[in-house]
Amino acid sequence: MSTSWIDIADSAVKIGLGGIIGGVATLIAGMQRNRHELATERIATERERERELRSNRRRLLETATASVEIFFRLHETVAREAEGAALRIADQHNPVTANEREWYRKAFRVLCDKDYVAAADEARAQITTLKLASASGAAEALKIAISTALGYRDTLAGPKSDGIIPSVDVATKARTEFREKCSLFEKELVAYYDKI
C-alpha cells in the first residue's frame, strides 16, 4: 500500500491535534492545580494571621487584667479598712477616742494617696487596652467599676469628706456594690476571652 501525501497529512493532523488537545488539557490542569495551591496558601496565611490576632488579644487582656487586679486589691483594702473603722466606731461598749478618729482619717488619706491614685490611673489606662483588644463590654464594665471605687474613695478621703468615717451600712453597701461591679467586669472579660 502506498501512502499518499493526504494520508500523511491526515496522520500528522491527527497526531498534532491530539498533541494540542493533550497540551491544552495539561495546561488547564496545571492552572487549576496552581489556583488551588494559591487558595490553600491564602487560607493558611489568613488562619495564621487570625491565630496571631487572637493570641495578641489574649495577651492584651492578660496584661490589662494584671494591672486592674492591683487596683482592685488596693481598693478592697481601703474598703475593708473603712468597714472596720465603721464597725469599731459603731461598737457602743468600746467608744472610739478622738485620737483614734484622727488615726482613721490619716489612714484613709494615706491609703487613698499616691499608690492608690497611681493604681487607679493604670487601671483607667487599661480601658483603652481593652478597647484595642475589641473587648468593649469589658472596657465599659471596668470603667463603671473604677468610677464606683473612686466615688467611694472620694467619700472617704476626698477634699470635702473632712475625714468622716462612714456608717457600717454605707461602708458595707459601698464594698458590696464595688464587688458587684468587679464581678460584672470579670464576667464580661471571661465572655470575651472565651469568644476569642
Order of alpha helices (4+ residues) and beta strands (2+ residues): alpha-alpha-alpha-alpha-alpha
